[in-house]
Amino acid sequence: MAESLAHRWGQIIGDCFEAFVRNILADVAQQHSLYLDFKRPRQARGGQGKVTWQDGYGNKHDLDYVLERGGTEGARGVPVAFIESAWRRYTKHSKNKVQEIEAAVMPVALTFSRHQPFLGAVLAGEFTRNALAQLESKGFAVLHVPYESILTAFKELGIDASSEDGVGGTPEGQFRKKISRWEALPQPLAIDRWLAKLHALHGTEIADFKRRLEASVTRRVSSVRLTVLRGYSVECADIESAIAYLIEEEQLYRLREDGTSREAFEVQVRFNTGAKIDATFPKRCEAIAFLRSFAQP
């Protein structure tokens, strides 16, 4: 079946919007030495085009964008941010899309909760206030570009991007004219102009979204509290000191007469943002592995 012109025009808007999202995230990734993964073949995924991560129950989730610390083309890193994007023409689709975003991101975010990954959604078009609030209530940072701004950005290029569905809606001939005008423009100059207009319209909102993202990915461990459940605790200045203490203390402990007695380990990792993670481990090696997951590559 031939692709409808209305669908093709929607894809063009969606492609432009994806370029907008990548532009924002690539800038943050470059500034903070992170790997930006998005939908295209990657060696670390066996050449697959989808960005798929697995949750703690073994379920796979297809995602839009993931920022990784220590990631490369050939190896995955630690996920420090999950960002979804969506373009919707009508509000009737907004609630379902928000639910899709939650279903894709939340299980994976929970699996990697020890890294407290940033959760973001960059949305364009018609989304209800309730739909946006639902994401925000789940801890997502939301950047919303209204439908009118999309139209204004295309108007900058001399294109009327508006459309209507149903009886009396936009005829095929009008979609053909929009598509022809877009395809006649020099690329990628046209996309650059389109992006520049959106940045001019929403510079404040974009800056706020990037600020929240950067605050999350630049979060650093400020201290680690270790409590060995034999009656004492130790305050360490950083991850390396905490790991070194556990290794050295284990060697000394093995020499003691009570070396066969049971022990457990409580770990509290505190960050410079005020956030903290508490965890308890029955084995020393598990506590060490947990701490090593926070070490910078």
C-alpha contacts under 8 A as a table, 3 or more apart, distances in Angstrom:
res1	aa1	res2	aa2	distance
3	E	7	H	6.80
3	E	8	R	6.87
4	S	7	H	5.25
4	S	8	R	6.30
5	L	8	R	4.89
5	L	9	W	6.12
5	L	172	E	6.32
5	L	175	F	5.83
5	L	176	R	6.44
6	A	9	W	5.18
6	A	10	G	6.29
6	A	172	E	7.07
6	A	175	F	6.05
7	H	10	G	5.04
7	H	11	Q	6.26
8	R	11	Q	5.05
8	R	12	I	6.42
8	R	179	I	7.94
9	W	12	I	5.10
9	W	13	I	6.50
9	W	175	F	6.65
9	W	178	K	7.51
9	W	179	I	6.31
10	G	13	I	5.21
10	G	14	G	6.15
11	Q	14	G	4.84
11	Q	15	D	5.98
12	I	15	D	5.11
12	I	16	C	6.26
13	I	16	C	5.19
13	I	17	F	6.19
14	G	17	F	5.04
14	G	18	E	6.16
14	G	86	A	7.96
14	G	87	W	6.10
15	D	18	E	5.10
15	D	19	A	6.36
16	C	19	A	5.13
16	C	20	F	6.45
16	C	191	I	6.61
16	C	194	W	7.83
17	F	20	F	4.89
17	F	21	V	6.40
17	F	87	W	7.43
17	F	124	A	7.53
18	E	21	V	5.05
18	E	22	R	6.14
18	E	85	S	7.56
19	A	22	R	5.14
19	A	23	N	5.98
19	A	191	I	7.92
19	A	195	L	7.92
20	F	23	N	5.14
20	F	24	I	6.55
20	F	195	L	6.00
21	V	24	I	5.35
21	V	25	L	6.34
21	V	85	S	7.46
21	V	122	V	6.98
22	R	25	L	5.12
22	R	26	A	5.66
23	N	26	A	5.35
23	N	27	D	6.32
24	I	27	D	5.45
24	I	28	V	6.73
24	I	206	I	7.97
24	I	210	K	7.59
25	L	28	V	5.19
25	L	29	A	6.09
25	L	36	L	7.33
26	A	29	A	4.94
26	A	30	Q	6.03
26	A	36	L	6.55
27	D	30	Q	5.28
27	D	31	Q	6.27
28	V	31	Q	5.20
28	V	32	H	6.21
28	V	34	L	7.92
28	V	210	K	7.28
28	V	214	E	7.00
29	A	32	H	5.39
29	A	33	S	5.72
29	A	34	L	4.55
29	A	35	Y	6.14
29	A	36	L	6.18
29	A	67	L	7.12
30	Q	33	S	5.30
30	Q	34	L	6.45
31	Q	34	L	7.93
32	H	217	V	7.97
32	H	218	T	7.65
33	S	69	R	7.56
34	L	67	L	6.21
34	L	68	E	5.61
34	L	69	R	5.16
34	L	70	G	6.79
34	L	71	G	7.11
35	Y	67	L	5.58
35	Y	68	E	5.00
35	Y	69	R	6.44
35	Y	70	G	7.08
35	Y	71	G	5.29
35	Y	72	T	6.39
35	Y	77	G	7.92
36	L	65	Y	7.01
36	L	66	V	6.00
36	L	67	L	4.75
36	L	68	E	6.52
37	D	51	V	7.17
37	D	65	Y	5.65
37	D	66	V	5.20
37	D	67	L	6.30
37	D	68	E	7.61
38	F	50	K	7.65
38	F	51	V	6.15
38	F	64	D	5.76
38	F	65	Y	4.80
38	F	66	V	6.76
39	K	49	G	5.39
39	K	50	K	5.18
39	K	51	V	5.80
39	K	64	D	6.59
39	K	65	Y	7.65
40	R	48	Q	7.35
40	R	49	G	4.29
40	R	50	K	6.61
41	P	45	R	7.52
41	P	47	G	4.72
41	P	48	Q	5.00
41	P	49	G	4.12
41	P	50	K	7.42
42	R	45	R	5.43
42	R	46	G	6.61
42	R	47	G	4.76
42	R	48	Q	6.26
42	R	49	G	6.72
42	R	73	E	6.18
42	R	74	G	7.32
43	Q	46	G	5.01
43	Q	47	G	4.85
43	Q	48	Q	7.76
43	Q	73	E	5.86
43	Q	74	G	4.96
43	Q	75	A	7.61
44	A	47	G	7.10
44	A	72	T	7.83
44	A	73	E	6.05
44	A	74	G	4.37
44	A	75	A	4.85
44	A	76	R	6.11
45	R	48	Q	5.44
45	R	49	G	7.83
45	R	51	V	7.88
50	K	62	D	6.54
50	K	63	L	7.64
51	V	62	D	5.59
51	V	63	L	5.40
51	V	64	D	6.57
51	V	65	Y	7.42
51	V	66	V	7.97
52	T	60	K	6.31
52	T	61	H	5.38
52	T	62	D	4.46
52	T	63	L	6.03
53	W	60	K	5.65
53	W	61	H	5.43
53	W	62	D	6.69
53	W	63	L	7.48
53	W	108	V	6.95
54	Q	57	Y	7.82
54	Q	58	G	5.71
54	Q	59	N	5.44
54	Q	60	K	4.36
54	Q	61	H	6.14
54	Q	108	V	6.54
55	D	58	G	5.45
55	D	59	N	5.46
55	D	60	K	6.46
55	D	61	H	7.61
55	D	107	P	5.75
55	D	108	V	4.71
55	D	110	L	7.83
55	D	111	T	5.54
56	G	59	N	7.40
56	G	107	P	7.66
56	G	108	V	7.43
56	G	111	T	5.27
61	H	104	A	5.50
61	H	105	V	7.58
61	H	108	V	7.60
62	D	104	A	6.76
63	L	66	V	7.51
63	L	82	F	7.72
63	L	83	I	7.84
63	L	84	E	6.77
63	L	104	A	6.74
63	L	105	V	7.31
64	D	82	F	7.93
64	D	83	I	6.50
64	D	84	E	5.20
64	D	85	S	6.77
65	Y	82	F	6.00
65	Y	83	I	5.12
65	Y	84	E	6.25
66	V	79	P	6.51
66	V	80	V	7.55
66	V	81	A	5.63
66	V	82	F	4.80
66	V	83	I	6.33
67	L	79	P	5.88
67	L	80	V	5.75
67	L	81	A	5.03
67	L	82	F	6.71
68	E	71	G	5.28
68	E	76	R	7.27
68	E	77	G	5.04
68	E	78	V	5.10
68	E	79	P	4.45
68	E	80	V	5.64
68	E	81	A	7.18
69	R	77	G	5.30
69	R	78	V	5.08
69	R	79	P	6.47
69	R	80	V	6.60
69	R	297	P	7.60
70	G	76	R	7.43
70	G	77	G	4.64
70	G	78	V	6.54
70	G	297	P	5.87
71	G	74	G	7.96
71	G	75	A	5.77
71	G	76	R	4.67
71	G	77	G	3.75
71	G	78	V	7.01
72	T	75	A	5.10
72	T	76	R	6.26
72	T	77	G	7.17
73	E	76	R	7.68
79	P	82	F	7.44
79	P	112	F	7.58
79	P	115	H	7.75
79	P	117	P	6.75
80	V	115	H	6.60
80	V	116	Q	7.22
80	V	117	P	4.41
80	V	118	F	6.18
80	V	216	S	7.99
80	V	217	V	6.22
81	A	117	P	4.83
81	A	118	F	4.32
81	A	119	L	5.98
81	A	120	G	7.62
81	A	213	L	7.87
81	A	217	V	7.39
82	F	105	V	7.00
82	F	109	A	7.74
82	F	117	P	6.93
82	F	118	F	6.13
82	F	119	L	5.17
82	F	120	G	6.28
83	I	118	F	7.91
83	I	119	L	5.93
83	I	120	G	4.45
83	I	121	A	5.44
83	I	122	V	7.38
84	E	101	I	6.70
84	E	120	G	6.33
84	E	121	A	4.80
84	E	122	V	6.36
85	S	121	A	5.56
85	S	122	V	4.73
85	S	123	L	5.49
86	A	97	K	7.71
86	A	122	V	6.75
86	A	123	L	4.96
86	A	124	A	6.29
87	W	123	L	5.92
87	W	124	A	4.66
87	W	125	G	5.68
88	R	91	T	7.25
88	R	93	H	6.84
88	R	94	S	6.89
88	R	124	A	6.42
88	R	125	G	5.03
88	R	126	E	5.80
88	R	127	F	7.34
89	R	125	G	5.40
89	R	126	E	5.59
89	R	147	Y	7.30
90	Y	93	H	6.13
90	Y	94	S	7.30
90	Y	125	G	7.27
90	Y	126	E	5.12
90	Y	127	F	7.37
91	T	94	S	5.02
91	T	95	K	7.71
91	T	126	E	4.88
91	T	127	F	5.04
91	T	128	T	6.01
92	K	95	K	7.14
93	H	96	N	5.66
93	H	97	K	6.35
94	S	97	K	5.17
94	S	98	V	6.22
94	S	126	E	7.15
94	S	127	F	5.12
94	S	128	T	6.71
94	S	131	A	6.47
95	K	98	V	5.20
95	K	99	Q	6.33
95	K	127	F	7.82
95	K	128	T	7.78
95	K	131	A	5.46
96	N	99	Q	5.13
96	N	100	E	6.24
97	K	100	E	4.95
97	K	101	I	6.26
98	V	101	I	5.11
98	V	102	E	6.34
98	V	131	A	6.37
98	V	132	L	7.77
98	V	134	Q	7.71
98	V	135	L	6.83
99	Q	102	E	5.12
99	Q	103	A	6.13
100	E	103	A	5.11
100	E	104	A	6.18
101	I	104	A	5.24
101	I	105	V	6.08
102	E	105	V	5.36
102	E	106	M	5.50
102	E	135	L	7.50
103	A	106	M	6.04
103	A	107	P	7.05
104	A	107	P	6.88
104	A	108	V	7.40
105	V	108	V	5.51
105	V	109	A	6.00
105	V	119	L	7.86
106	M	109	A	5.00
106	M	110	L	6.07
107	P	110	L	5.15
107	P	111	T	6.30
108	V	111	T	4.99
108	V	112	F	6.40
109	A	112	F	5.21
109	A	113	S	5.72
109	A	116	Q	7.65
109	A	117	P	6.52
109	A	119	L	7.91
110	L	113	S	4.78
112	F	115	H	5.81
112	F	116	Q	6.95
112	F	117	P	7.19
113	S	116	Q	4.74
113	S	117	P	6.71
114	R	277	I	6.85
115	H	294	F	7.21
117	P	216	S	7.41
117	P	217	V	7.86
118	F	140	F	7.69
118	F	213	L	6.54
118	F	216	S	6.04
118	F	217	V	7.38
119	L	139	G	6.73
119	L	140	F	4.81
119	L	141	A	6.29
120	G	140	F	4.93
120	G	141	A	4.67
120	G	142	V	5.88
120	G	143	L	7.98
121	A	140	F	6.59
121	A	141	A	6.29
121	A	142	V	4.91
121	A	143	L	6.34
122	V	142	V	5.91
122	V	143	L	4.73
122	V	144	H	5.95
122	V	145	V	7.89
123	L	127	F	7.97
123	L	142	V	7.49
123	L	143	L	6.20
123	L	144	H	4.80
123	L	145	V	6.16
124	A	127	F	7.76
124	A	144	H	5.69
124	A	145	V	4.55
124	A	146	P	5.72
124	A	147	Y	6.52
124	A	150	I	7.75
125	G	144	H	7.92
125	G	145	V	6.37
125	G	146	P	4.87
125	G	147	Y	3.96
125	G	148	E	7.74
125	G	150	I	7.33
126	E	146	P	6.37
126	E	147	Y	5.89
127	F	131	A	6.42
127	F	132	L	6.91
128	T	131	A	5.18
128	T	132	L	6.49
129	R	132	L	5.19
129	R	133	A	6.06
130	N	133	A	4.98
130	N	134	Q	6.08
131	A	134	Q	5.14
131	A	135	L	6.74
132	L	135	L	5.42
132	L	136	E	6.38
132	L	142	V	7.21
133	A	136	E	4.96
133	A	137	S	6.00
134	Q	137	S	5.20
134	Q	138	K	6.64
135	L	138	K	5.24
135	L	139	G	6.77
135	L	140	F	5.47
135	L	141	A	7.86
135	L	142	V	7.42
136	E	139	G	5.23
136	E	140	F	4.80
136	E	141	A	6.20
136	E	142	V	6.70
137	S	140	F	7.20
141	A	209	F	6.80
141	A	212	R	7.48
142	V	209	F	7.26
143	L	205	E	6.73
143	L	206	I	6.97
143	L	209	F	6.36
145	V	149	S	6.47
145	V	150	I	7.38
145	V	202	H	7.66
146	P	149	S	5.43
146	P	150	I	6.82
147	Y	150	I	5.14
147	Y	151	L	6.48
148	E	151	L	5.08
148	E	152	T	6.19
149	S	152	T	4.94
149	S	153	A	6.17
149	S	198	L	6.93
149	S	201	L	7.25
150	I	153	A	5.25
150	I	154	F	6.49
150	I	161	A	7.84
150	I	198	L	7.58
151	L	154	F	5.26
151	L	155	K	6.08
151	L	160	D	6.94
151	L	161	A	5.45
151	L	162	S	6.44
152	T	155	K	4.93
152	T	156	E	6.39
152	T	197	K	7.97
153	A	156	E	5.27
153	A	157	L	7.22
153	A	194	W	5.35
153	A	195	L	7.71
153	A	197	K	5.46
153	A	198	L	6.17
154	F	157	L	5.23
154	F	158	G	6.60
154	F	159	I	5.31
154	F	160	D	6.63
154	F	161	A	6.14
154	F	194	W	6.57
155	K	158	G	4.82
155	K	159	I	4.95
155	K	160	D	5.84
155	K	161	A	7.34
156	E	159	I	7.40
156	E	193	R	7.88
156	E	194	W	7.32
156	E	197	K	7.49
157	L	190	A	7.28
157	L	193	R	7.72
157	L	194	W	7.44
159	I	178	K	6.42
159	I	181	R	6.99
159	I	182	W	7.47
160	D	178	K	7.00
161	A	178	K	6.98
163	S	169	G	7.15
163	S	170	T	5.51
164	E	169	G	4.59
164	E	170	T	5.25
165	D	168	G	7.73
165	D	169	G	4.79
165	D	170	T	6.58
166	G	169	G	5.21
168	G	171	P	7.97
170	T	174	Q	6.48
170	T	175	F	7.32
171	P	174	Q	5.52
171	P	175	F	6.83
172	E	175	F	5.14
172	E	176	R	6.19
173	G	176	R	5.01
173	G	177	K	6.30
174	Q	177	K	5.07
174	Q	178	K	6.33
175	F	178	K	5.08
175	F	179	I	6.15
176	R	179	I	5.21
176	R	180	S	6.06
177	K	180	S	5.12
177	K	181	R	6.15
178	K	181	R	5.27
178	K	182	W	6.24
179	I	182	W	5.13
179	I	183	E	6.09
180	S	183	E	5.16
180	S	184	A	6.06
181	R	184	A	5.16
181	R	185	L	6.63
182	W	185	L	5.47
183	E	186	P	7.82
185	L	189	L	8.00
185	L	190	A	6.16
186	P	189	L	5.80
186	P	190	A	6.01
187	Q	190	A	5.46
187	Q	191	I	6.75
188	P	191	I	5.34
188	P	192	D	6.28
189	L	192	D	5.01
189	L	193	R	6.25
190	A	193	R	5.21
190	A	194	W	6.18
191	I	194	W	4.88
191	I	195	L	6.04
192	D	195	L	5.11
192	D	196	A	6.10
193	R	196	A	5.03
193	R	197	K	6.29
194	W	197	K	5.32
194	W	198	L	6.55
195	L	198	L	5.21
195	L	199	H	6.20
196	A	199	H	5.10
196	A	200	A	6.14
197	K	200	A	5.01
197	K	201	L	6.19
198	L	201	L	5.03
198	L	202	H	6.02
198	L	203	G	7.84
199	H	202	H	5.22
199	H	203	G	5.00
199	H	206	I	7.36
200	A	203	G	5.49
202	H	205	E	5.39
202	H	206	I	6.09
203	G	206	I	5.18
203	G	207	A	6.03
204	T	207	A	5.18
204	T	208	D	6.24
205	E	208	D	5.12
205	E	209	F	6.25
206	I	209	F	5.17
206	I	210	K	6.19
207	A	210	K	5.14
207	A	211	R	6.01
208	D	211	R	4.99
208	D	212	R	6.33
209	F	212	R	5.30
209	F	213	L	6.25
210	K	213	L	4.95
210	K	214	E	5.92
211	R	214	E	5.16
211	R	215	A	6.03
212	R	215	A	5.13
212	R	216	S	6.37
213	L	216	S	5.25
213	L	217	V	6.34
214	E	217	V	5.18
214	E	218	T	5.85
215	A	218	T	5.43
215	A	219	R	6.16
216	S	219	R	5.31
219	R	271	F	6.48
219	R	272	N	6.31
219	R	273	T	6.46
220	R	271	F	5.45
220	R	272	N	5.76
220	R	273	T	7.90
221	V	224	V	7.61
221	V	238	D	6.60
221	V	239	I	7.34
221	V	269	V	6.81
221	V	270	R	5.78
221	V	271	F	4.35
221	V	272	N	6.26
221	V	294	F	7.98
222	S	237	A	6.80
222	S	238	D	6.46
222	S	269	V	7.89
222	S	270	R	5.66
222	S	271	F	4.88
222	S	272	N	5.30
223	S	235	E	7.45
223	S	236	C	5.93
223	S	237	A	4.82
223	S	238	D	5.23
223	S	239	I	7.55
223	S	269	V	6.26
223	S	270	R	5.36
223	S	271	F	6.99
224	V	235	E	6.29
224	V	236	C	5.26
224	V	237	A	6.47
224	V	238	D	6.15
224	V	239	I	6.75
224	V	242	A	6.73
224	V	267	V	7.03
224	V	268	Q	5.68
224	V	269	V	4.65
224	V	270	R	6.13
225	R	233	S	7.10
225	R	234	V	6.02
225	R	235	E	4.88
225	R	236	C	6.24
225	R	267	V	5.78
225	R	268	Q	5.04
225	R	269	V	6.58
226	L	233	S	5.49
226	L	234	V	5.24
226	L	235	E	6.48
226	L	236	C	7.71
226	L	242	A	7.45
226	L	265	F	7.02
226	L	266	E	5.85
226	L	267	V	4.88
226	L	268	Q	6.65
227	T	231	G	7.77
227	T	232	Y	6.03
227	T	233	S	4.09
227	T	234	V	6.38
227	T	265	F	5.75
227	T	266	E	4.93
227	T	267	V	6.46
228	V	231	G	6.68
228	V	232	Y	6.07
228	V	233	S	6.10
228	V	263	E	7.01
228	V	264	A	5.98
228	V	265	F	4.74
228	V	266	E	6.46
229	L	232	Y	6.96
229	L	263	E	5.79
229	L	264	A	5.11
229	L	265	F	5.84
229	L	266	E	7.32
230	R	263	E	6.47
230	R	264	A	7.78
236	C	239	I	7.68
236	C	241	S	5.95
236	C	242	A	5.68
237	A	241	S	6.60
237	A	242	A	7.76
238	D	241	S	5.52
238	D	242	A	6.46
239	I	242	A	5.17
239	I	243	I	6.28
239	I	291	L	6.38
239	I	292	R	7.39
239	I	294	F	7.27
239	I	295	A	6.52
240	E	243	I	5.26
240	E	244	A	6.11
240	E	295	A	7.65
241	S	244	A	5.08
241	S	245	Y	6.05
242	A	245	Y	5.17
242	A	246	L	6.36
242	A	291	L	7.77
243	I	246	L	5.25
243	I	247	I	6.30
243	I	288	I	5.90
243	I	291	L	6.87
243	I	292	R	7.57
244	A	247	I	5.23
244	A	248	E	6.08
245	Y	248	E	5.22
245	Y	249	E	5.72
246	L	249	E	5.14
246	L	250	E	5.96
246	L	284	R	7.35
246	L	288	I	7.25
247	I	250	E	5.23
247	I	251	Q	6.55
248	E	251	Q	5.24
248	E	252	L	6.50
249	E	252	L	5.15
249	E	253	Y	5.95
250	E	253	Y	4.97
250	E	254	R	6.23
250	E	284	R	8.00
251	Q	254	R	5.46
251	Q	255	L	7.04
252	L	255	L	5.45
252	L	256	R	7.06
253	Y	256	R	5.38
253	Y	258	D	7.91
253	Y	259	G	5.81
254	R	257	E	7.95
254	R	259	G	4.93
254	R	260	T	7.91
255	L	259	G	6.67
256	R	259	G	5.25
257	E	260	T	7.68
258	D	261	S	5.53
263	E	282	P	6.84
263	E	283	K	7.54
264	A	280	T	7.33
264	A	281	F	5.88
264	A	282	P	4.51
264	A	283	K	6.22
264	A	284	R	7.34
265	F	280	T	5.59
265	F	281	F	5.15
265	F	282	P	6.29
265	F	283	K	7.18
265	F	284	R	6.89
265	F	287	A	6.84
266	E	278	D	7.40
266	E	279	A	5.84
266	E	280	T	4.33
266	E	281	F	6.43
267	V	278	D	5.81
267	V	279	A	5.26
267	V	280	T	6.14
267	V	287	A	7.44
268	Q	276	K	6.76
268	Q	277	I	5.61
268	Q	278	D	4.49
268	Q	279	A	6.47
269	V	276	K	5.47
269	V	277	I	5.23
269	V	278	D	6.60
270	R	274	G	6.81
270	R	275	A	6.06
270	R	276	K	4.35
270	R	277	I	6.65
271	F	274	G	5.54
271	F	275	A	5.40
271	F	276	K	6.03
272	N	275	A	7.36
280	T	287	A	7.79
281	F	284	R	7.16
281	F	286	E	6.23
281	F	287	A	5.84
282	P	286	E	7.57
283	K	286	E	5.38
283	K	287	A	6.66
284	R	287	A	5.18
284	R	288	I	6.34
285	C	288	I	5.09
285	C	289	A	6.16
286	E	289	A	5.06
286	E	290	F	6.12
287	A	290	F	5.08
287	A	291	L	6.31
288	I	291	L	5.18
288	I	292	R	6.14
289	A	292	R	5.09
289	A	293	S	6.45
290	F	293	S	5.40
290	F	294	F	7.46
291	L	294	F	5.64
291	L	295	A	7.10
292	R	295	A	5.16
